């Protein structure tokens, strides 16, 4: 099951009308595992979860700091 994760991409200096919330969908664990295995990265379930959490956080920060500014 995919989770919709609301991410507040606004900063404290924005007015209420300028603030926005973007919703990202995390891909499922099974799909993550398939993607990593397809690229010859045979990781444990724990490692897959950690990699995907890191990638999601990196994407969130990239969007927040470089795209939405």
PDB file of N, CA, C, O and CB in Angstrom:
ATOM      1  N   UNK A   1       0.837  -1.177   0.000  1.00  0.00           N
ATOM      2  CA  UNK A   1       0.000   0.000   0.000  1.00  0.00           C
ATOM      3  C   UNK A   1       0.884   1.243   0.000  1.00  0.00           C
ATOM      4  O   UNK A   1       1.833   1.347   0.778  1.00  0.00           O
ATOM      5  CB  UNK A   1      -0.953  -0.004   1.213  1.00  0.00           C
ATOM      6  N   UNK A   2       0.560   2.177  -0.878  1.00  0.00           N
ATOM      7  CA  UNK A   2       1.320   3.415  -0.945  1.00  0.00           C
ATOM      8  C   UNK A   2       0.788   4.393   0.085  1.00  0.00           C
ATOM      9  O   UNK A   2      -0.414   4.456   0.344  1.00  0.00           O
ATOM     10  CB  UNK A   2       1.259   4.024  -2.357  1.00  0.00           C
ATOM     11  N   UNK A   3       1.699   5.150   0.664  1.00  0.00           N
ATOM     12  CA  UNK A   3       1.314   6.162   1.638  1.00  0.00           C
ATOM     13  C   UNK A   3       1.457   7.530   1.006  1.00  0.00           C
ATOM     14  O   UNK A   3       2.453   7.816   0.343  1.00  0.00           O
ATOM     15  CB  UNK A   3       2.168   6.057   2.924  1.00  0.00           C
ATOM     16  N   UNK A   4       0.467   8.367   1.210  1.00  0.00           N
ATOM     17  CA  UNK A   4       0.581   9.762   0.826  1.00  0.00           C
ATOM     18  C   UNK A   4       1.146  10.505   2.017  1.00  0.00           C
ATOM     19  O   UNK A   4       0.560  10.500   3.099  1.00  0.00           O
ATOM     20  CB  UNK A   4      -0.794  10.358   0.374  1.00  0.00           C
ATOM     21  N   UNK A   5       2.263  11.131   1.819  1.00  0.00           N
ATOM     22  CA  UNK A   5       2.949  11.817   2.897  1.00  0.00           C
ATOM     23  C   UNK A   5       2.867  13.319   2.663  1.00  0.00           C
ATOM     24  O   UNK A   5       3.483  13.827   1.726  1.00  0.00           O
ATOM     25  CB  UNK A   5       4.422  11.353   3.002  1.00  0.00           C
ATOM     26  N   UNK A   6       2.113  14.048   3.502  1.00  0.00           N
ATOM     27  CA  UNK A   6       2.084  15.502   3.327  1.00  0.00           C
ATOM     28  C   UNK A   6       3.393  16.105   3.813  1.00  0.00           C
ATOM     29  O   UNK A   6       3.882  15.769   4.891  1.00  0.00           O
ATOM     30  CB  UNK A   6       0.888  16.127   4.084  1.00  0.00           C
ATOM     31  N   UNK A   7       3.943  16.980   3.022  1.00  0.00           N
ATOM     32  CA  UNK A   7       5.209  17.613   3.371  1.00  0.00           C
ATOM     33  C   UNK A   7       5.008  19.116   3.285  1.00  0.00           C
ATOM     34  O   UNK A   7       4.627  19.649   2.243  1.00  0.00           O
ATOM     35  CB  UNK A   7       6.373  17.137   2.433  1.00  0.00           C
ATOM     36  N   UNK A   8       5.268  19.781   4.384  1.00  0.00           N
ATOM     37  CA  UNK A   8       5.137  21.227   4.407  1.00  0.00           C
ATOM     38  C   UNK A   8       6.372  21.823   3.748  1.00  0.00           C
ATOM     39  O   UNK A   8       7.472  21.751   4.296  1.00  0.00           O
ATOM     40  CB  UNK A   8       4.957  21.760   5.861  1.00  0.00           C
ATOM     41  N   UNK A   9       6.187  22.409   2.582  1.00  0.00           N
ATOM     42  CA  UNK A   9       7.305  22.960   1.829  1.00  0.00           C
ATOM     43  C   UNK A   9       7.418  24.468   1.989  1.00  0.00           C
ATOM     44  O   UNK A   9       8.150  25.116   1.240  1.00  0.00           O
ATOM     45  CB  UNK A   9       7.166  22.613   0.369  1.00  0.00           C
ATOM     46  N   UNK A  10       6.711  25.029   2.945  1.00  0.00           N
ATOM     47  CA  UNK A  10       6.768  26.464   3.139  1.00  0.00           C
ATOM     48  C   UNK A  10       7.758  26.800   4.241  1.00  0.00           C
ATOM     49  O   UNK A  10       8.158  25.942   5.028  1.00  0.00           O
ATOM     50  CB  UNK A  10       5.381  27.024   3.469  1.00  0.00           C
ATOM     51  N   UNK A  11       8.139  28.056   4.277  1.00  0.00           N
ATOM     52  CA  UNK A  11       9.031  28.488   5.351  1.00  0.00           C
ATOM     53  C   UNK A  11       8.306  29.484   6.242  1.00  0.00           C
ATOM     54  O   UNK A  11       7.200  29.922   5.925  1.00  0.00           O
ATOM     55  CB  UNK A  11      10.327  29.112   4.779  1.00  0.00           C
ATOM     56  N   UNK A  12       8.920  29.833   7.334  1.00  0.00           N
ATOM     57  CA  UNK A  12       8.275  30.677   8.343  1.00  0.00           C
ATOM     58  C   UNK A  12       8.020  32.108   7.874  1.00  0.00           C
ATOM     59  O   UNK A  12       7.189  32.803   8.458  1.00  0.00           O
ATOM     60  CB  UNK A  12       9.119  30.711   9.583  1.00  0.00           C
ATOM     61  N   UNK A  13       8.710  32.556   6.840  1.00  0.00           N
ATOM     62  CA  UNK A  13       8.555  33.936   6.389  1.00  0.00           C
ATOM     63  C   UNK A  13       7.424  34.110   5.382  1.00  0.00           C
ATOM     64  O   UNK A  13       7.116  35.237   4.996  1.00  0.00           O
ATOM     65  CB  UNK A  13       9.842  34.419   5.784  1.00  0.00           C
ATOM     66  N   UNK A  14       6.804  33.022   4.953  1.00  0.00           N
ATOM     67  CA  UNK A  14       5.728  33.115   3.975  1.00  0.00           C
ATOM     68  C   UNK A  14       4.393  33.397   4.657  1.00  0.00           C
ATOM     69  O   UNK A  14       4.140  32.950   5.776  1.00  0.00           O
ATOM     70  CB  UNK A  14       5.640  31.827   3.157  1.00  0.00           C
ATOM     71  N   UNK A  15       3.554  34.144   3.963  1.00  0.00           N
ATOM     72  CA  UNK A  15       2.208  34.383   4.475  1.00  0.00           C
ATOM     73  C   UNK A  15       1.377  33.122   4.272  1.00  0.00           C
ATOM     74  O   UNK A  15       1.785  32.210   3.553  1.00  0.00           O
ATOM     75  CB  UNK A  15       1.545  35.608   3.770  1.00  0.00           C
ATOM     76  N   UNK A  16       0.213  33.075   4.908  1.00  0.00           N
ATOM     77  CA  UNK A  16      -0.652  31.900   4.790  1.00  0.00           C
ATOM     78  C   UNK A  16      -1.015  31.601   3.341  1.00  0.00           C
ATOM     79  O   UNK A  16      -1.088  30.436   2.951  1.00  0.00           O
ATOM     80  CB  UNK A  16      -1.918  32.099   5.604  1.00  0.00           C
ATOM     81  N   UNK A  17      -1.243  32.634   2.543  1.00  0.00           N
ATOM     82  CA  UNK A  17      -1.626  32.424   1.146  1.00  0.00           C
ATOM     83  C   UNK A  17      -0.472  31.896   0.302  1.00  0.00           C
ATOM     84  O   UNK A  17      -0.698  31.264  -0.729  1.00  0.00           O
ATOM     85  CB  UNK A  17      -2.143  33.717   0.549  1.00  0.00           C
ATOM     86  N   UNK A  18       0.763  32.151   0.731  1.00  0.00           N
ATOM     87  CA  UNK A  18       1.935  31.683  -0.014  1.00  0.00           C
ATOM     88  C   UNK A  18       2.342  30.263   0.375  1.00  0.00           C
ATOM     89  O   UNK A  18       3.060  29.594  -0.367  1.00  0.00           O
ATOM     90  CB  UNK A  18       3.103  32.628   0.210  1.00  0.00           C
ATOM     91  N   UNK A  19       1.885  29.810   1.533  1.00  0.00           N
ATOM     92  CA  UNK A  19       2.285  28.498   2.009  1.00  0.00           C
ATOM     93  C   UNK A  19       1.565  27.411   1.218  1.00  0.00           C
ATOM     94  O   UNK A  19       0.414  27.575   0.813  1.00  0.00           O
ATOM     95  CB  UNK A  19       1.997  28.357   3.511  1.00  0.00           C
ATOM     96  N   UNK A  20       2.252  26.318   1.011  1.00  0.00           N
ATOM     97  CA  UNK A  20       1.630  25.207   0.293  1.00  0.00           C
ATOM     98  C   UNK A  20       2.077  23.888   0.902  1.00  0.00           C
ATOM     99  O   UNK A  20       3.141  23.780   1.510  1.00  0.00           O
ATOM    100  CB  UNK A  20       1.981  25.256  -1.211  1.00  0.00           C
ATOM    101  N   UNK A  21       1.244  22.917   0.718  1.00  0.00           N
ATOM    102  CA  UNK A  21       1.585  21.566   1.167  1.00  0.00           C
ATOM    103  C   UNK A  21       1.560  20.680  -0.058  1.00  0.00           C
ATOM    104  O   UNK A  21       0.569  20.633  -0.787  1.00  0.00           O
ATOM    105  CB  UNK A  21       0.596  21.042   2.281  1.00  0.00           C
ATOM    106  N   UNK A  22       2.635  19.992  -0.271  1.00  0.00           N
ATOM    107  CA  UNK A  22       2.749  19.075  -1.392  1.00  0.00           C
ATOM    108  C   UNK A  22       2.658  17.658  -0.856  1.00  0.00           C
ATOM    109  O   UNK A  22       3.182  17.356   0.215  1.00  0.00           O
ATOM    110  CB  UNK A  22       4.076  19.296  -2.176  1.00  0.00           C
ATOM    111  N   UNK A  23       2.002  16.809  -1.591  1.00  0.00           N
ATOM    112  CA  UNK A  23       1.843  15.426  -1.156  1.00  0.00           C
ATOM    113  C   UNK A  23       2.651  14.533  -2.080  1.00  0.00           C
ATOM    114  O   UNK A  23       2.477  14.547  -3.298  1.00  0.00           O
ATOM    115  CB  UNK A  23       0.347  15.005  -1.143  1.00  0.00           C
ATOM    116  N   UNK A  24       3.529  13.762  -1.479  1.00  0.00           N
ATOM    117  CA  UNK A  24       4.343  12.825  -2.227  1.00  0.00           C
ATOM    118  C   UNK A  24       3.890  11.406  -1.923  1.00  0.00           C
ATOM    119  O   UNK A  24       3.440  11.105  -0.818  1.00  0.00           O
ATOM    120  CB  UNK A  24       5.835  13.006  -1.896  1.00  0.00           C
ATOM    121  N   UNK A  25       4.014  10.558  -2.900  1.00  0.00           N
ATOM    122  CA  UNK A  25       3.691   9.151  -2.692  1.00  0.00           C
ATOM    123  C   UNK A  25       4.986   8.370  -2.586  1.00  0.00           C
ATOM    124  O   UNK A  25       5.849   8.450  -3.461  1.00  0.00           O
ATOM    125  CB  UNK A  25       2.799   8.597  -3.841  1.00  0.00           C
ATOM    126  N   UNK A  26       5.112   7.619  -1.510  1.00  0.00           N
ATOM    127  CA  UNK A  26       6.253   6.722  -1.387  1.00  0.00           C
ATOM    128  C   UNK A  26       5.935   5.461  -2.171  1.00  0.00           C
ATOM    129  O   UNK A  26       4.800   4.985  -2.162  1.00  0.00           O
ATOM    130  CB  UNK A  26       6.572   6.396   0.111  1.00  0.00           C
ATOM    131  N   UNK A  27       6.938   4.922  -2.847  1.00  0.00           N
ATOM    132  CA  UNK A  27       6.700   3.672  -3.558  1.00  0.00           C
ATOM    133  C   UNK A  27       6.718   2.527  -2.552  1.00  0.00           C
ATOM    134  O   UNK A  27       7.316   2.633  -1.481  1.00  0.00           O
ATOM    135  CB  UNK A  27       7.764   3.449  -4.677  1.00  0.00           C
ATOM    136  N   UNK A  28       6.069   1.459  -2.903  1.00  0.00           N
ATOM    137  CA  UNK A  28       5.954   0.325  -1.989  1.00  0.00           C
ATOM    138  C   UNK A  28       7.309  -0.329  -1.755  1.00  0.00           C
ATOM    139  O   UNK A  28       8.244  -0.176  -2.541  1.00  0.00           O
ATOM    140  CB  UNK A  28       4.961  -0.703  -2.535  1.00  0.00           C
ATOM    141  N   UNK A  29       7.383  -1.057  -0.657  1.00  0.00           N
ATOM    142  CA  UNK A  29       8.614  -1.772  -0.330  1.00  0.00           C
ATOM    143  C   UNK A  29       8.960  -2.765  -1.435  1.00  0.00           C
ATOM    144  O   UNK A  29      10.120  -2.889  -1.827  1.00  0.00           O
ATOM    145  CB  UNK A  29       8.478  -2.499   1.022  1.00  0.00           C
ATOM    146  N   UNK A  30       7.948  -3.472  -1.935  1.00  0.00           N
ATOM    147  CA  UNK A  30       8.180  -4.484  -2.966  1.00  0.00           C
ATOM    148  C   UNK A  30       8.745  -3.859  -4.247  1.00  0.00           C
ATOM    149  O   UNK A  30       9.651  -4.405  -4.876  1.00  0.00           O
ATOM    150  CB  UNK A  30       6.876  -5.231  -3.277  1.00  0.00           C
ATOM    151  N   UNK A  31       8.189  -2.705  -4.613  1.00  0.00           N
ATOM    152  CA  UNK A  31       8.676  -2.029  -5.811  1.00  0.00           C
ATOM    153  C   UNK A  31      10.098  -1.508  -5.586  1.00  0.00           C
ATOM    154  O   UNK A  31      10.938  -1.579  -6.483  1.00  0.00           O
ATOM    155  CB  UNK A  31       7.732  -0.869  -6.201  1.00  0.00           C
ATOM    156  N   UNK A  32      10.360  -0.990  -4.396  1.00  0.00           N
ATOM    157  CA  UNK A  32      11.711  -0.528  -4.057  1.00  0.00           C
ATOM    158  C   UNK A  32      12.709  -1.675  -4.176  1.00  0.00           C
ATOM    159  O   UNK A  32      13.788  -1.528  -4.749  1.00  0.00           O
ATOM    160  CB  UNK A  32      11.744   0.064  -2.628  1.00  0.00           C
ATOM    161  N   UNK A  33      12.327  -2.802  -3.629  1.00  0.00           N
ATOM    162  CA  UNK A  33      13.199  -3.979  -3.654  1.00  0.00           C
ATOM    163  C   UNK A  33      13.473  -4.417  -5.086  1.00  0.00           C
ATOM    164  O   UNK A  33      14.606  -4.757  -5.427  1.00  0.00           O
ATOM    165  CB  UNK A  33      12.570  -5.134  -2.859  1.00  0.00           C
ATOM    166  N   UNK A  34      12.436  -4.411  -5.930  1.00  0.00           N
ATOM    167  CA  UNK A  34      12.599  -4.814  -7.326  1.00  0.00           C
ATOM    168  C   UNK A  34      13.531  -3.847  -8.054  1.00  0.00           C
ATOM    169  O   UNK A  34      14.415  -4.271  -8.797  1.00  0.00           O
ATOM    170  CB  UNK A  34      11.230  -4.876  -8.037  1.00  0.00           C
ATOM    171  N   UNK A  35      13.329  -2.545  -7.836  1.00  0.00           N
ATOM    172  CA  UNK A  35      14.181  -1.546  -8.497  1.00  0.00           C
ATOM    173  C   UNK A  35      15.639  -1.750  -8.114  1.00  0.00           C
ATOM    174  O   UNK A  35      16.518  -1.752  -8.976  1.00  0.00           O
ATOM    175  CB  UNK A  35      13.731  -0.116  -8.130  1.00  0.00           C
ATOM    176  N   UNK A  36      15.897  -1.921  -6.819  1.00  0.00           N
ATOM    177  CA  UNK A  36      17.276  -2.102  -6.360  1.00  0.00           C
ATOM    178  C   UNK A  36      17.862  -3.423  -6.861  1.00  0.00           C
ATOM    179  O   UNK A  36      19.025  -3.470  -7.260  1.00  0.00           O
ATOM    180  CB  UNK A  36      17.336  -2.050  -4.828  1.00  0.00           C
ATOM    181  N   UNK A  37      17.074  -4.485  -6.843  1.00  0.00           N
ATOM    182  CA  UNK A  37      17.553  -5.777  -7.347  1.00  0.00           C
ATOM    183  C   UNK A  37      17.817  -5.734  -8.848  1.00  0.00           C
ATOM    184  O   UNK A  37      18.771  -6.346  -9.329  1.00  0.00           O
ATOM    185  CB  UNK A  37      16.538  -6.876  -7.032  1.00  0.00           C
ATOM    186  N   UNK A  38      16.975  -5.010  -9.592  1.00  0.00           N
ATOM    187  CA  UNK A  38      17.176  -4.871 -11.038  1.00  0.00           C
ATOM    188  C   UNK A  38      18.494  -4.173 -11.361  1.00  0.00           C
ATOM    189  O   UNK A  38      19.045  -4.339 -12.450  1.00  0.00           O
ATOM    190  CB  UNK A  38      16.016  -4.097 -11.660  1.00  0.00           C
ATOM    191  N   UNK A  39      18.991  -3.393 -10.406  1.00  0.00           N
ATOM    192  CA  UNK A  39      20.275  -2.700 -10.589  1.00  0.00           C
ATOM    193  C   UNK A  39      21.411  -3.416  -9.860  1.00  0.00           C
ATOM    194  O   UNK A  39      22.429  -2.819  -9.510  1.00  0.00           O
ATOM    195  CB  UNK A  39      20.172  -1.253 -10.092  1.00  0.00           C
ATOM    196  N   UNK A  40      21.202  -4.709  -9.646  1.00  0.00           N
ATOM    197  CA  UNK A  40      22.219  -5.581  -9.028  1.00  0.00           C
ATOM    198  C   UNK A  40      22.639  -5.140  -7.637  1.00  0.00           C
ATOM    199  O   UNK A  40      23.796  -5.308  -7.252  1.00  0.00           O
ATOM    200  CB  UNK A  40      23.436  -5.641  -9.904  1.00  0.00           C
ATOM    201  N   UNK A  41      21.709  -4.580  -6.884  1.00  0.00           N
ATOM    202  CA  UNK A  41      21.960  -4.235  -5.492  1.00  0.00           C
ATOM    203  C   UNK A  41      21.144  -5.192  -4.633  1.00  0.00           C
ATOM    204  O   UNK A  41      19.971  -4.946  -4.354  1.00  0.00           O
ATOM    205  CB  UNK A  41      21.595  -2.735  -5.189  1.00  0.00           C
ATOM    206  N   UNK A  42      21.761  -6.260  -4.229  1.00  0.00           N
ATOM    207  CA  UNK A  42      21.070  -7.273  -3.431  1.00  0.00           C
ATOM    208  C   UNK A  42      21.243  -6.933  -1.957  1.00  0.00           C
ATOM    209  O   UNK A  42      22.231  -7.305  -1.323  1.00  0.00           O
ATOM    210  CB  UNK A  42      21.611  -8.705  -3.740  1.00  0.00           C
ATOM    211  N   UNK A  43      20.259  -6.219  -1.434  1.00  0.00           N
ATOM    212  CA  UNK A  43      20.315  -5.712  -0.072  1.00  0.00           C
ATOM    213  C   UNK A  43      19.329  -6.466   0.818  1.00  0.00           C
ATOM    214  O   UNK A  43      18.385  -7.095   0.340  1.00  0.00           O
ATOM    215  CB  UNK A  43      20.019  -4.206  -0.047  1.00  0.00           C
ATOM    216  N   UNK A  44      19.577  -6.384   2.120  1.00  0.00           N
ATOM    217  CA  UNK A  44      18.626  -6.954   3.073  1.00  0.00           C
ATOM    218  C   UNK A  44      17.406  -6.040   3.139  1.00  0.00           C
ATOM    219  O   UNK A  44      17.441  -4.903   2.670  1.00  0.00           O
ATOM    220  CB  UNK A  44      19.275  -7.132   4.490  1.00  0.00           C
ATOM    221  N   UNK A  45      16.336  -6.551   3.725  1.00  0.00           N
ATOM    222  CA  UNK A  45      15.113  -5.752   3.860  1.00  0.00           C
ATOM    223  C   UNK A  45      15.369  -4.476   4.654  1.00  0.00           C
ATOM    224  O   UNK A  45      14.849  -3.415   4.311  1.00  0.00           O
ATOM    225  CB  UNK A  45      14.011  -6.574   4.535  1.00  0.00           C
ATOM    226  N   UNK A  46      16.157  -4.576   5.698  1.00  0.00           N
ATOM    227  CA  UNK A  46      16.483  -3.406   6.518  1.00  0.00           C
ATOM    228  C   UNK A  46      17.268  -2.381   5.711  1.00  0.00           C
ATOM    229  O   UNK A  46      17.004  -1.182   5.805  1.00  0.00           O
ATOM    230  CB  UNK A  46      17.284  -3.823   7.760  1.00  0.00           C
ATOM    231  N   UNK A  47      18.224  -2.838   4.925  1.00  0.00           N
ATOM    232  CA  UNK A  47      19.020  -1.926   4.098  1.00  0.00           C
ATOM    233  C   UNK A  47      18.153  -1.241   3.042  1.00  0.00           C
ATOM    234  O   UNK A  47      18.334  -0.058   2.755  1.00  0.00           O
ATOM    235  CB  UNK A  47      20.173  -2.685   3.422  1.00  0.00           C
ATOM    236  N   UNK A  48      17.220  -1.985   2.472  1.00  0.00           N
ATOM    237  CA  UNK A  48      16.318  -1.399   1.480  1.00  0.00           C
ATOM    238  C   UNK A  48      15.496  -0.288   2.109  1.00  0.00           C
ATOM    239  O   UNK A  48      15.345   0.784   1.523  1.00  0.00           O
ATOM    240  CB  UNK A  48      15.394  -2.472   0.879  1.00  0.00           C
ATOM    241  N   UNK A  49      14.964  -0.538   3.297  1.00  0.00           N
ATOM    242  CA  UNK A  49      14.162   0.484   3.988  1.00  0.00           C
ATOM    243  C   UNK A  49      15.001   1.731   4.265  1.00  0.00           C
ATOM    244  O   UNK A  49      14.528   2.852   4.078  1.00  0.00           O
ATOM    245  CB  UNK A  49      13.591  -0.078   5.313  1.00  0.00           C
ATOM    246  N   UNK A  50      16.235   1.541   4.706  1.00  0.00           N
ATOM    247  CA  UNK A  50      17.113   2.674   5.002  1.00  0.00           C
ATOM    248  C   UNK A  50      17.458   3.457   3.738  1.00  0.00           C
ATOM    249  O   UNK A  50      17.464   4.688   3.756  1.00  0.00           O
ATOM    250  CB  UNK A  50      18.394   2.188   5.682  1.00  0.00           C
ATOM    251  N   UNK A  51      17.745   2.759   2.648  1.00  0.00           N
ATOM    252  CA  UNK A  51      18.071   3.422   1.383  1.00  0.00           C
ATOM    253  C   UNK A  51      16.879   4.232   0.897  1.00  0.00           C
ATOM    254  O   UNK A  51      17.038   5.380   0.482  1.00  0.00           O
ATOM    255  CB  UNK A  51      18.492   2.389   0.313  1.00  0.00           C
ATOM    256  N   UNK A  52      15.695   3.650   0.945  1.00  0.00           N
ATOM    257  CA  UNK A  52      14.514   4.346   0.452  1.00  0.00           C
ATOM    258  C   UNK A  52      14.149   5.534   1.336  1.00  0.00           C
ATOM    259  O   UNK A  52      13.696   6.556   0.821  1.00  0.00           O
ATOM    260  CB  UNK A  52      13.341   3.386   0.365  1.00  0.00           C
ATOM    261  N   UNK A  53      14.332   5.431   2.642  1.00  0.00           N
ATOM    262  CA  UNK A  53      14.100   6.575   3.527  1.00  0.00           C
ATOM    263  C   UNK A  53      15.067   7.709   3.191  1.00  0.00           C
ATOM    264  O   UNK A  53      14.677   8.876   3.164  1.00  0.00           O
ATOM    265  CB  UNK A  53      14.252   6.159   5.009  1.00  0.00           C
ATOM    266  N   UNK A  54      16.323   7.365   2.938  1.00  0.00           N
ATOM    267  CA  UNK A  54      17.329   8.362   2.575  1.00  0.00           C
ATOM    268  C   UNK A  54      16.974   9.035   1.249  1.00  0.00           C
ATOM    269  O   UNK A  54      17.036  10.259   1.135  1.00  0.00           O
ATOM    270  CB  UNK A  54      18.720   7.712   2.486  1.00  0.00           C
ATOM    271  N   UNK A  55      16.604   8.241   0.258  1.00  0.00           N
ATOM    272  CA  UNK A  55      16.273   8.784  -1.059  1.00  0.00           C
ATOM    273  C   UNK A  55      15.053   9.697  -0.969  1.00  0.00           C
ATOM    274  O   UNK A  55      15.016  10.752  -1.603  1.00  0.00           O
ATOM    275  CB  UNK A  55      16.015   7.646  -2.065  1.00  0.00           C
ATOM    276  N   UNK A  56      14.057   9.293  -0.183  1.00  0.00           N
ATOM    277  CA  UNK A  56      12.864  10.125  -0.027  1.00  0.00           C
ATOM    278  C   UNK A  56      13.226  11.456   0.639  1.00  0.00           C
ATOM    279  O   UNK A  56      12.760  12.511   0.208  1.00  0.00           O
ATOM    280  CB  UNK A  56      11.789   9.383   0.802  1.00  0.00           C
ATOM    281  N   UNK A  57      14.042  11.412   1.669  1.00  0.00           N
ATOM    282  CA  UNK A  57      14.459  12.633   2.358  1.00  0.00           C
ATOM    283  C   UNK A  57      15.279  13.526   1.424  1.00  0.00           C
ATOM    284  O   UNK A  57      15.110  14.746   1.425  1.00  0.00           O
ATOM    285  CB  UNK A  57      15.276  12.287   3.622  1.00  0.00           C
ATOM    286  N   UNK A  58      16.155  12.929   0.636  1.00  0.00           N
ATOM    287  CA  UNK A  58      16.960  13.681  -0.320  1.00  0.00           C
ATOM    288  C   UNK A  58      16.070  14.361  -1.361  1.00  0.00           C
ATOM    289  O   UNK A  58      16.292  15.522  -1.706  1.00  0.00           O
ATOM    290  CB  UNK A  58      17.975  12.757  -1.008  1.00  0.00           C
ATOM    291  N   UNK A  59      15.080  13.650  -1.852  1.00  0.00           N
ATOM    292  CA  UNK A  59      14.147  14.231  -2.825  1.00  0.00           C
ATOM    293  C   UNK A  59      13.372  15.378  -2.192  1.00  0.00           C
ATOM    294  O   UNK A  59      13.194  16.427  -2.811  1.00  0.00           O
ATOM    295  CB  UNK A  59      13.171  13.157  -3.359  1.00  0.00           C
ATOM    296  N   UNK A  60      12.915  15.184  -0.971  1.00  0.00           N
ATOM    297  CA  UNK A  60      12.165  16.227  -0.257  1.00  0.00           C
ATOM    298  C   UNK A  60      13.011  17.492  -0.096  1.00  0.00           C
ATOM    299  O   UNK A  60      12.539  18.597  -0.364  1.00  0.00           O
ATOM    300  CB  UNK A  60      11.711  15.712   1.129  1.00  0.00           C
ATOM    301  N   UNK A  61      14.246  17.329   0.336  1.00  0.00           N
ATOM    302  CA  UNK A  61      15.127  18.486   0.531  1.00  0.00           C
ATOM    303  C   UNK A  61      15.468  19.165  -0.787  1.00  0.00           C
ATOM    304  O   UNK A  61      15.534  20.392  -0.857  1.00  0.00           O
ATOM    305  CB  UNK A  61      16.408  18.062   1.236  1.00  0.00           C
ATOM    306  N   UNK A  62      15.684  18.380  -1.821  1.00  0.00           N
ATOM    307  CA  UNK A  62      15.994  18.942  -3.134  1.00  0.00           C
ATOM    308  C   UNK A  62      14.839  19.789  -3.641  1.00  0.00           C
ATOM    309  O   UNK A  62      15.040  20.903  -4.124  1.00  0.00           O
ATOM    310  CB  UNK A  62      16.313  17.827  -4.138  1.00  0.00           C
ATOM    311  N   UNK A  63      13.645  19.264  -3.530  1.00  0.00           N
ATOM    312  CA  UNK A  63      12.473  20.009  -3.979  1.00  0.00           C
ATOM    313  C   UNK A  63      12.294  21.269  -3.144  1.00  0.00           C
ATOM    314  O   UNK A  63      12.043  22.348  -3.681  1.00  0.00           O
ATOM    315  CB  UNK A  63      11.211  19.133  -3.901  1.00  0.00           C
ATOM    316  N   UNK A  64      12.423  21.130  -1.840  1.00  0.00           N
ATOM    317  CA  UNK A  64      12.208  22.271  -0.940  1.00  0.00           C
ATOM    318  C   UNK A  64      13.247  23.365  -1.156  1.00  0.00           C
ATOM    319  O   UNK A  64      12.903  24.546  -1.193  1.00  0.00           O
ATOM    320  CB  UNK A  64      12.240  21.811   0.514  1.00  0.00           C
ATOM    321  N   UNK A  65      14.506  22.985  -1.296  1.00  0.00           N
ATOM    322  CA  UNK A  65      15.584  23.972  -1.345  1.00  0.00           C
ATOM    323  C   UNK A  65      15.877  24.517  -2.744  1.00  0.00           C
ATOM    324  O   UNK A  65      16.347  25.647  -2.877  1.00  0.00           O
ATOM    325  CB  UNK A  65      16.826  23.367  -0.791  1.00  0.00           C
ATOM    326  N   UNK A  66      15.609  23.740  -3.773  1.00  0.00           N
ATOM    327  CA  UNK A  66      16.024  24.179  -5.111  1.00  0.00           C
ATOM    328  C   UNK A  66      14.871  24.416  -6.074  1.00  0.00           C
ATOM    329  O   UNK A  66      14.973  25.279  -6.946  1.00  0.00           O
ATOM    330  CB  UNK A  66      16.945  23.168  -5.702  1.00  0.00           C
ATOM    331  N   UNK A  67      13.817  23.701  -5.947  1.00  0.00           N
ATOM    332  CA  UNK A  67      12.722  23.841  -6.913  1.00  0.00           C
ATOM    333  C   UNK A  67      11.688  24.850  -6.449  1.00  0.00           C
ATOM    334  O   UNK A  67      11.200  25.646  -7.252  1.00  0.00           O
ATOM    335  CB  UNK A  67      12.054  22.497  -7.153  1.00  0.00           C
ATOM    336  N   UNK A  68      11.347  24.832  -5.175  1.00  0.00           N
ATOM    337  CA  UNK A  68      10.290  25.706  -4.685  1.00  0.00           C
ATOM    338  C   UNK A  68      10.765  27.088  -4.273  1.00  0.00           C
ATOM    339  O   UNK A  68       9.945  27.920  -3.886  1.00  0.00           O
ATOM    340  CB  UNK A  68       9.618  25.068  -3.536  1.00  0.00           C
ATOM    341  N   UNK A  69      12.042  27.356  -4.344  1.00  0.00           N
ATOM    342  CA  UNK A  69      12.542  28.696  -3.982  1.00  0.00           C
ATOM    343  C   UNK A  69      12.473  29.628  -5.163  1.00  0.00           C
ATOM    344  O   UNK A  69      12.849  30.795  -5.051  1.00  0.00           O
ATOM    345  CB  UNK A  69      13.982  28.624  -3.463  1.00  0.00           C
TER     346      UNK A  69
END
